[in-house]
Amino acid sequence: MPENRSFKAIILLVILALIWGTSFILIKQGLKVFGPTEVATLRVSAAFLFLLPVALTRLKGLTFEDYKALLVSGLLGIFIPAFLFSTAQTKIDSSVAGVLNTLSPICTMIIGAVFFKQTFRGYAILGTLIGLGGTVMLMLVR
């Protein structure tokens, strides 16, 4: 049973990496047809539609404090970055935007620690450092 969960986790990680890694290329392609606000709106709408089935089953038991935390998380994690990245990509390459986006996990950790009193240890810190190291290697190859 543990091997099956481990395999599933690896598959999900690969899918997530592909989605995350191609998003900046897709934003750049979208900007050929749409404006930055439209591209950002499409990204936010797609995230909403994708997460709606899960949200409908899980929102019932939440408190008002939970809703506030979800609002802040949604604004900082999806809404604002969608508009900032699509606007930025009208001036910079998608590869530069991708490299800048590698700061997201670090920013997420900072926001989690400051606003939600989250503590991080072990694999969370190690994974963030590995990701940052990979980005540095990609920048050096270029």
N, CA, C and O atoms as a DFTB+ gen file, in Angstrom:
568 C
 N C O
     1  1       0.808      -1.204       0.000
     2  2       0.000       0.000       0.000
     3  2       0.854       1.273       0.000
     4  3       0.551       2.183      -0.771
     5  1       1.918       1.388       0.833
     6  2       2.727       2.605       0.809
     7  2       3.367       2.860      -0.551
     8  3       3.523       4.016      -0.944
     9  1       3.743       1.801      -1.286
    10  2       4.353       1.995      -2.594
    11  2       3.373       2.644      -3.557
    12  3       3.770       3.481      -4.367
    13  1       2.092       2.272      -3.482
    14  2       1.068       2.827      -4.341
    15  2       0.878       4.323      -4.065
    16  3       0.738       5.117      -4.996
    17  1       0.874       4.699      -2.787
    18  2       0.739       6.114      -2.418
    19  2       1.948       6.903      -2.884
    20  3       1.811       8.036      -3.345
    21  1       3.125       6.318      -2.771
    22  2       4.349       6.980      -3.203
    23  2       4.344       7.191      -4.711
    24  3       4.718       8.260      -5.192
    25  1       3.921       6.176      -5.458
    26  2       3.840       6.283      -6.914
    27  2       2.832       7.356      -7.322
    28  3       3.089       8.142      -8.234
    29  1       1.688       7.386      -6.646
    30  2       0.660       8.385      -6.926
    31  2       1.196       9.793      -6.642
    32  3       0.933      10.724      -7.404
    33  1       1.935       9.944      -5.561
    34  2       2.505      11.245      -5.215
    35  2       3.502      11.700      -6.279
    36  3       3.532      12.880      -6.629
    37  1       4.304      10.795      -6.790
    38  2       5.280      11.145      -7.828
    39  2       4.566      11.551      -9.109
    40  3       4.953      12.530      -9.747
    41  1       3.536      10.818      -9.493
    42  2       2.770      11.152     -10.696
    43  2       2.128      12.533     -10.551
    44  3       2.179      13.343     -11.475
    45  1       1.529      12.796      -9.398
    46  2       0.913      14.109      -9.167
    47  2       1.950      15.224      -9.196
    48  3       1.677      16.309      -9.708
    49  1       3.130      14.969      -8.657
    50  2       4.203      15.959      -8.680
    51  2       4.643      16.251     -10.111
    52  3       4.871      17.411     -10.454
    53  1       4.766      15.238     -10.942
    54  2       5.155      15.430     -12.339
    55  2       4.089      16.242     -13.081
    56  3       4.419      17.147     -13.848
    57  1       2.818      15.920     -12.854
    58  2       1.735      16.667     -13.500
    59  2       1.761      18.122     -13.058
    60  3       1.630      19.026     -13.883
    61  1       1.929      18.350     -11.770
    62  2       2.001      19.716     -11.249
    63  2       3.176      20.473     -11.850
    64  3       3.036      21.641     -12.215
    65  1       4.324      19.828     -11.958
    66  2       5.506      20.470     -12.534
    67  2       5.266      20.845     -13.998
    68  3       5.675      21.919     -14.439
    69  1       4.611      19.968     -14.744
    70  2       4.306      20.269     -16.143
    71  2       3.342      21.446     -16.267
    72  3       3.538      22.327     -17.105
    73  1       2.313      21.461     -15.441
    74  2       1.357      22.567     -15.476
    75  2       2.043      23.866     -15.084
    76  3       1.905      24.879     -15.769
    77  1       2.780      23.834     -13.986
    78  2       3.433      25.042     -13.494
    79  2       4.503      25.509     -14.479
    80  3       4.629      26.706     -14.739
    81  1       5.258      24.587     -15.017
    82  2       6.350      24.947     -15.916
    83  2       5.894      25.503     -17.240
    84  3       6.575      26.345     -17.824
    85  1       4.752      25.049     -17.728
    86  2       4.277      25.533     -19.024
    87  2       3.392      26.765     -18.908
    88  3       3.046      27.366     -19.925
    89  1       3.024      27.151     -17.714
    90  2       2.078      28.261     -17.574
    91  2       2.617      29.563     -18.150
    92  3       1.847      30.358     -18.689
    93  1       3.904      29.798     -18.050
    94  2       4.445      31.067     -18.545
    95  2       4.514      31.098     -20.062
    96  3       4.356      32.152     -20.679
    97  1       4.752      29.935     -20.660
    98  2       4.701      29.846     -22.120
    99  2       3.264      30.064     -22.583
   100  3       3.020      30.756     -23.571
   101  1       2.319      29.469     -21.862
   102  2       0.912      29.630     -22.220
   103  2       0.444      31.071     -22.036
   104  3      -0.354      31.566     -22.832
   105  1       0.927      31.741     -21.007
   106  2       0.593      33.153     -20.819
   107  2       1.101      33.957     -22.011
   108  3       0.375      34.786     -22.559
   109  1       2.343      33.711     -22.410
   110  2       2.941      34.432     -23.542
   111  2       2.137      34.184     -24.819
   112  3       1.902      35.109     -25.596
   113  1       1.719      32.950     -25.033
   114  2       0.909      32.635     -26.207
   115  2      -0.458      33.314     -26.122
   116  3      -0.973      33.816     -27.121
   117  1      -1.032      33.325     -24.938
   118  2      -2.324      33.992     -24.745
   119  2      -2.252      35.482     -24.995
   120  3      -3.214      36.083     -25.472
   121  1      -1.112      36.083     -24.674
   122  2      -0.944      37.524     -24.870
   123  2      -0.871      37.906     -26.350
   124  3      -1.000      39.081     -26.693
   125  1      -0.665      36.919     -27.225
   126  2      -0.681      37.200     -28.661
   127  2      -2.101      37.496     -29.147
   128  3      -2.293      38.177     -30.154
   129  1      -3.089      36.975     -28.420
   130  2      -4.482      37.121     -28.830
   131  2      -5.268      38.026     -27.878
   132  3      -6.106      38.816     -28.312
   133  1      -4.990      37.906     -26.578
   134  2      -5.739      38.637     -25.571
   135  2      -4.841      39.656     -24.875
   136  3      -3.616      39.589     -24.972
   137  1      -5.463      40.590     -24.180
   138  2      -4.727      41.539     -23.352
   139  2      -4.352      40.896     -22.031
   140  3      -4.863      39.828     -21.694
   141  1      -3.461      41.536     -21.275
   142  2      -3.020      40.954     -20.002
   143  2      -4.159      40.749     -19.000
   144  3      -4.163      39.760     -18.267
   145  1      -5.107      41.657     -18.961
   146  2      -6.231      41.506     -18.036
   147  2      -7.094      40.316     -18.426
   148  3      -7.573      39.583     -17.561
   149  1      -7.293      40.122     -19.723
   150  2      -8.091      38.986     -20.185
   151  2      -7.392      37.659     -19.899
   152  3      -8.035      36.693     -19.490
   153  1      -6.085      37.612     -20.113
   154  2      -5.330      36.386     -19.828
   155  2      -5.420      36.061     -18.337
   156  3      -5.652      34.912     -17.961
   157  1      -5.236      37.069     -17.497
   158  2      -5.312      36.848     -16.050
   159  2      -6.709      36.397     -15.648
   160  3      -6.855      35.501     -14.817
   161  1      -7.723      37.002     -16.223
   162  2      -9.096      36.617     -15.908
   163  2      -9.360      35.182     -16.327
   164  3     -10.036      34.444     -15.610
   165  1      -8.839      34.776     -17.475
   166  2      -8.997      33.388     -17.920
   167  2      -8.304      32.427     -16.959
   168  3      -8.844      31.363     -16.654
   169  1      -7.113      32.789     -16.479
   170  2      -6.391      31.925     -15.535
   171  2      -7.147      31.783     -14.221
   172  3      -7.268      30.681     -13.687
   173  1      -7.656      32.899     -13.697
   174  2      -8.390      32.867     -12.435
   175  2      -9.696      32.080     -12.606
   176  3     -10.078      31.302     -11.733
   177  1     -10.371      32.291     -13.734
   178  2     -11.619      31.567     -14.000
   179  2     -11.366      30.069     -14.135
   180  3     -12.152      29.260     -13.643
   181  1     -10.275      29.699     -14.797
   182  2      -9.942      28.282     -14.938
   183  2      -9.645      27.665     -13.569
   184  3     -10.076      26.546     -13.289
   185  1      -8.920      28.379     -12.725
   186  2      -8.634      27.878     -11.371
   187  2      -9.933      27.720     -10.586
   188  3     -10.118      26.734      -9.873
   189  1     -10.824      28.689     -10.719
   190  2     -12.117      28.624     -10.029
   191  2     -12.909      27.401     -10.472
   192  3     -13.406      26.643      -9.639
   193  1     -13.026      27.210     -11.783
   194  2     -13.805      26.079     -12.303
   195  2     -13.189      24.739     -11.927
   196  3     -13.907      23.780     -11.644
   197  1     -11.863      24.672     -11.923
   198  2     -11.176      23.434     -11.574
   199  2     -11.383      23.079     -10.103
   200  3     -11.561      21.910      -9.761
   201  1     -11.358      24.090      -9.240
   202  2     -11.463      23.847      -7.801
   203  2     -12.901      23.841      -7.285
   204  3     -13.139      23.443      -6.145
   205  1     -13.862      24.274      -8.101
   206  2     -15.253      24.367      -7.659
   207  2     -15.824      23.042      -7.136
   208  3     -16.442      23.045      -6.072
   209  1     -15.648      21.918      -7.826
   210  2     -16.213      20.671      -7.280
   211  2     -15.662      20.322      -5.890
   212  3     -16.405      19.859      -5.024
   213  1     -14.388      20.542      -5.688
   214  2     -13.791      20.266      -4.375
   215  2     -14.332      21.255      -3.343
   216  3     -14.661      20.877      -2.219
   217  1     -14.420      22.519      -3.737
   218  2     -14.888      23.559      -2.814
   219  2     -16.314      23.294      -2.357
   220  3     -16.630      23.477      -1.182
   221  1     -17.172      22.869      -3.263
   222  2     -18.573      22.643      -2.904
   223  2     -18.729      21.554      -1.850
   224  3     -19.658      21.596      -1.043
   225  1     -17.834      20.589      -1.856
   226  2     -17.933      19.515      -0.867
   227  2     -17.266      19.864       0.458
   228  3     -17.551      19.232       1.475
   229  1     -16.389      20.852       0.462
   230  2     -15.593      21.130       1.670
   231  2     -15.941      22.440       2.377
   232  3     -15.534      22.628       3.523
   233  1     -16.667      23.341       1.746
   234  2     -16.912      24.660       2.326
   235  2     -17.933      24.653       3.459
   236  3     -17.991      25.603       4.241
   237  1     -18.734      23.604       3.559
   238  2     -19.829      23.567       4.537
   239  2     -19.353      23.697       5.980
   240  3     -19.987      24.384       6.780
   241  1     -18.262      23.056       6.314
   242  2     -17.824      23.015       7.702
   243  2     -16.863      24.127       8.105
   244  3     -16.289      24.074       9.193
   245  1     -16.678      25.120       7.264
   246  2     -15.706      26.164       7.565
   247  2     -16.304      27.274       8.419
   248  3     -17.500      27.559       8.353
   249  1     -15.447      27.891       9.217
   250  2     -15.864      29.026      10.036
   251  2     -15.561      30.327       9.299
   252  3     -14.936      30.323       8.239
   253  1     -16.013      31.438       9.876
   254  2     -15.748      32.750       9.295
   255  2     -14.251      33.022       9.213
   256  3     -13.777      33.617       8.244
   257  1     -13.511      32.592      10.220
   258  2     -12.050      32.764      10.213
   259  2     -11.411      31.987       9.063
   260  3     -10.457      32.455       8.442
   261  1     -11.946      30.797       8.787
   262  2     -11.446      29.996       7.669
   263  2     -11.681      30.720       6.346
   264  3     -10.819      30.715       5.466
   265  1     -12.847      31.337       6.212
   266  2     -13.154      32.075       4.976
   267  2     -12.208      33.262       4.791
   268  3     -11.785      33.557       3.673
   269  1     -11.883      33.932       5.877
   270  2     -10.935      35.052       5.785
   271  2      -9.568      34.557       5.325
   272  3      -8.930      35.178       4.475
   273  1      -9.121      33.439       5.889
   274  2      -7.831      32.874       5.502
   275  2      -7.849      32.437       4.038
   276  3      -6.868      32.637       3.321
   277  1      -8.948      31.848       3.591
   278  2      -9.071      31.453       2.185
   279  2      -9.056      32.657       1.262
   280  3      -8.470      32.603       0.181
   281  1      -9.689      33.735       1.671
   282  2      -9.702      34.953       0.859
   283  2      -8.288      35.511       0.702
   284  3      -7.864      35.829      -0.409
   285  1      -7.569      35.626       1.801
   286  2      -6.194      36.136       1.738
   287  2      -5.329      35.206       0.894
   288  3      -4.551      35.663       0.055
   289  1      -5.465      33.915       1.116
   290  2      -4.687      32.940       0.357
   291  2      -5.007      33.007      -1.134
   292  3      -4.099      32.961      -1.964
   293  1      -6.264      33.113      -1.474
   294  2      -6.667      33.203      -2.877
   295  2      -6.180      34.471      -3.549
   296  3      -5.727      34.448      -4.693
   297  1      -6.279      35.583      -2.825
   298  2      -5.805      36.850      -3.394
   299  2      -4.300      36.836      -3.617
   300  3      -3.818      37.236      -4.677
   301  1      -3.559      36.374      -2.611
   302  2      -2.100      36.390      -2.704
   303  2      -1.540      35.256      -3.556
   304  3      -0.472      35.403      -4.149
   305  1      -2.239      34.134      -3.624
   306  2      -1.713      32.972      -4.315
   307  2      -2.157      32.823      -5.758
   308  3      -1.433      32.243      -6.567
   309  1      -3.337      33.336      -6.100
   310  2      -3.856      33.145      -7.452
   311  2      -4.226      34.465      -8.113
   312  3      -3.737      34.776      -9.199
   313  1      -5.080      35.236      -7.467
   314  2      -5.666      36.412      -8.113
   315  2      -4.628      37.471      -8.479
   316  3      -4.479      37.808      -9.653
   317  1      -3.922      37.989      -7.504
   318  2      -2.951      39.065      -7.756
   319  2      -1.799      38.587      -8.642
   320  3      -1.448      39.288      -9.591
   321  1      -1.191      37.416      -8.373
   322  2      -0.113      36.964      -9.263
   323  2      -0.549      36.767     -10.714
   324  3       0.236      37.016     -11.629
   325  1      -1.777      36.326     -10.937
   326  2      -2.246      36.134     -12.313
   327  2      -2.196      37.453     -13.083
   328  3      -1.766      37.483     -14.237
   329  1      -2.626      38.524     -12.461
   330  2      -2.617      39.834     -13.123
   331  2      -1.199      40.388     -13.234
   332  3      -0.840      40.977     -14.254
   333  1      -0.399      40.204     -12.197
   334  2       0.969      40.716     -12.241
   335  2       1.822      39.996     -13.277
   336  3       2.561      40.638     -14.024
   337  1       1.728      38.668     -13.330
   338  2       2.545      37.925     -14.287
   339  2       2.117      38.180     -15.726
   340  3       2.974      38.319     -16.599
   341  1       0.823      38.246     -15.995
   342  2       0.409      38.492     -17.376
   343  2       0.781      39.907     -17.807
   344  3       1.133      40.120     -18.968
   345  1       0.712      40.866     -16.908
   346  2       1.141      42.226     -17.238
   347  2       2.657      42.276     -17.425
   348  3       3.150      42.923     -18.349
   349  1       3.388      41.597     -16.554
   350  2       4.853      41.597     -16.648
   351  2       5.324      40.965     -17.947
   352  3       6.308      41.413     -18.534
   353  1       4.632      39.933     -18.400
   354  2       5.071      39.241     -19.596
   355  2       4.821      40.028     -20.883
   356  3       5.182      39.574     -21.969
   357  1       4.216      41.186     -20.767
   358  2       4.153      42.066     -21.934
   359  2       5.492      42.771     -22.126
   360  3       5.741      43.355     -23.181
   361  1       6.361      42.720     -21.103
   362  2       7.661      43.408     -21.150
   363  2       8.867      42.479     -21.024
   364  3       9.968      42.848     -21.430
   365  1       8.676      41.267     -20.461
   366  2       9.803      40.361     -20.241
   367  2       9.527      39.013     -20.892
   368  3       8.384      38.701     -21.228
   369  1      10.580      38.211     -21.069
   370  2      10.445      36.862     -21.625
   371  2       9.748      35.941     -20.634
   372  3       9.794      36.156     -19.423
   373  1       9.104      34.916     -21.171
   374  2       8.444      33.947     -20.296
   375  2       9.472      33.189     -19.456
   376  3       9.160      32.759     -18.346
   377  1      10.691      33.020     -19.970
   378  2      11.718      32.330     -19.190
   379  2      12.116      33.149     -17.958
   380  3      12.349      32.591     -16.886
   381  1      12.193      34.463     -18.115
   382  2      12.516      35.329     -16.974
   383  2      11.378      35.288     -15.965
   384  3      11.614      35.241     -14.758
   385  1      10.137      35.307     -16.459
   386  2       8.983      35.225     -15.558
   387  2       9.000      33.903     -14.790
   388  3       8.684      33.867     -13.600
   389  1       9.367      32.823     -15.470
   390  2       9.451      31.524     -14.804
   391  2      10.500      31.506     -13.712
   392  3      10.281      30.951     -12.635
   393  1      11.641      32.115     -13.995
   394  2      12.707      32.181     -12.986
   395  2      12.249      33.027     -11.798
   396  3      12.477      32.658     -10.646
   397  1      11.610      34.152     -12.075
   398  2      11.110      34.990     -10.978
   399  2      10.052      34.252     -10.149
   400  3       9.939      34.455      -8.940
   401  1       9.295      33.408     -10.814
   402  2       8.248      32.664     -10.118
   403  2       8.812      31.638      -9.148
   404  3       8.099      31.180      -8.255
   405  1      10.067      31.272      -9.305
   406  2      10.646      30.314      -8.358
   407  2      10.742      30.894      -6.955
   408  3      10.989      30.171      -5.990
   409  1      10.547      32.188      -6.849
   410  2      10.513      32.808      -5.526
   411  2       9.177      32.568      -4.823
   412  3       9.046      32.850      -3.632
   413  1       8.183      32.049      -5.551
   414  2       6.853      31.823      -4.970
   415  2       6.886      30.946      -3.720
   416  3       6.270      31.309      -2.718
   417  1       7.581      29.805      -3.737
   418  2       7.584      28.995      -2.506
   419  2       8.192      29.733      -1.314
   420  3       7.718      29.595      -0.186
   421  1       9.226      30.505      -1.564
   422  2       9.839      31.270      -0.467
   423  2       8.858      32.311       0.044
   424  3       8.688      32.472       1.252
   425  1       8.207      33.023      -0.884
   426  2       7.210      34.022      -0.477
   427  2       6.047      33.365       0.254
   428  3       5.521      33.922       1.218
   429  1       5.645      32.184      -0.202
   430  2       4.557      31.456       0.452
   431  2       4.944      31.092       1.879
   432  3       4.134      31.201       2.799
   433  1       6.173      30.666       2.053
   434  2       6.634      30.332       3.404
   435  2       6.639      31.577       4.302
   436  3       6.238      31.510       5.464
   437  1       7.087      32.693       3.766
   438  2       7.117      33.932       4.545
   439  2       5.705      34.358       4.924
   440  3       5.447      34.703       6.077
   441  1       4.785      34.334       3.952
   442  2       3.394      34.717       4.221
   443  2       2.771      33.767       5.238
   444  3       2.063      34.200       6.147
   445  1       3.038      32.468       5.082
   446  2       2.510      31.492       6.037
   447  2       3.022      31.728       7.448
   448  3       2.274      31.606       8.418
   449  1       4.295      32.064       7.557
   450  2       4.881      32.303       8.878
   451  2       4.349      33.594       9.499
   452  3       4.036      33.631      10.689
   453  1       4.247      34.653       8.689
   454  2       3.844      35.960       9.221
   455  2       2.347      36.021       9.521
   456  3       1.948      36.437      10.608
   457  1       1.521      35.608       8.562
   458  2       0.081      35.771       8.714
   459  2      -0.596      34.598       9.430
   460  3      -1.589      34.795      10.130
   461  1      -0.070      33.389       9.262
   462  2      -0.752      32.219       9.781
   463  2       0.042      31.483      10.852
   464  3      -0.357      30.403      11.288
   465  1       1.168      32.060      11.280
   466  2       2.006      31.481      12.334
   467  2       2.424      30.045      12.017
   468  3       2.591      29.220      12.916
   469  1       2.589      29.764      10.733
   470  2       2.993      28.436      10.262
   471  2       4.482      28.229      10.523
   472  3       5.286      29.144      10.343
   473  1       4.835      27.041      10.942
   474  2       6.253      26.705      11.090
   475  2       6.632      25.713      10.000
   476  3       5.812      24.894       9.584
   477  1       7.851      25.786       9.549
   478  2       8.330      24.912       8.479
   479  2       9.578      24.196       8.942
   480  3      10.407      24.754       9.660
   481  1       9.696      22.965       8.525
   482  2      10.866      22.179       8.894
   483  2      11.066      21.078       7.864
   484  3      10.216      20.842       7.006
   485  1      12.167      20.437       7.967
   486  2      12.457      19.233       7.205
   487  2      12.279      19.343       5.704
   488  3      12.963      20.107       5.024
   489  1      11.324      18.543       5.204
   490  2      11.143      18.424       3.766
   491  2      10.670      19.722       3.108
   492  3      11.017      19.985       1.956
   493  1       9.893      20.527       3.813
   494  2       9.420      21.785       3.235
   495  2      10.594      22.715       2.921
   496  3      10.668      23.296       1.838
   497  1      11.483      22.844       3.857
   498  2      12.652      23.707       3.648
   499  2      13.589      23.080       2.625
   500  3      14.103      23.770       1.745
   501  1      13.813      21.772       2.737
   502  2      14.687      21.082       1.793
   503  2      14.151      21.192       0.370
   504  3      14.916      21.468      -0.555
   505  1      12.853      20.982       0.179
   506  2      12.252      21.082      -1.145
   507  2      12.363      22.470      -1.732
   508  3      12.617      22.623      -2.927
   509  1      12.176      23.479      -0.909
   510  2      12.315      24.858      -1.365
   511  2      13.749      25.143      -1.786
   512  3      13.984      25.787      -2.808
   513  1      14.702      24.669      -1.007
   514  2      16.109      24.887      -1.351
   515  2      16.514      24.128      -2.617
   516  3      17.293      24.641      -3.420
   517  1      15.996      22.918      -2.803
   518  2      16.293      22.154      -4.015
   519  2      15.724      22.878      -5.233
   520  3      16.397      22.995      -6.257
   521  1      14.503      23.357      -5.126
   522  2      13.893      24.103      -6.230
   523  2      14.676      25.360      -6.563
   524  3      14.902      25.668      -7.733
   525  1      15.086      26.075      -5.545
   526  2      15.879      27.289      -5.760
   527  2      17.232      26.944      -6.375
   528  3      17.717      27.659      -7.252
   529  1      17.845      25.847      -5.918
   530  2      19.116      25.404      -6.497
   531  2      18.969      25.033      -7.964
   532  3      19.837      25.352      -8.776
   533  1      17.876      24.362      -8.308
   534  2      17.616      24.023      -9.707
   535  2      17.470      25.263     -10.569
   536  3      17.942      25.292     -11.705
   537  1      16.824      26.275     -10.041
   538  2      16.668      27.527     -10.780
   539  2      18.015      28.199     -10.999
   540  3      18.297      28.699     -12.088
   541  1      18.831      28.208      -9.978
   542  2      20.164      28.806     -10.115
   543  2      20.957      28.068     -11.185
   544  3      21.645      28.698     -11.988
   545  1      20.868      26.734     -11.205
   546  2      21.578      25.961     -12.248
   547  2      21.053      26.300     -13.640
   548  3      21.837      26.449     -14.578
   549  1      19.736      26.423     -13.780
   550  2      19.189      26.784     -15.091
   551  2      19.639      28.183     -15.524
   552  3      19.883      28.417     -16.708
   553  1      19.745      29.085     -14.598
   554  2      20.190      30.448     -14.932
   555  2      21.655      30.438     -15.358
   556  3      22.042      31.199     -16.246
   557  1      22.469      29.594     -14.743
   558  2      23.892      29.538     -15.072
   559  2      24.132      28.899     -16.448
   560  3      25.097      29.247     -17.130
   561  1      23.270      27.977     -16.854
   562  2      23.409      27.316     -18.155
   563  2      23.099      28.285     -19.289
   564  3      23.726      28.223     -20.346
   565  1      22.176      29.143     -19.086
   566  2      21.736      30.084     -20.109
   567  2      22.860      30.942     -20.477
   568  3      22.715      31.818     -21.331
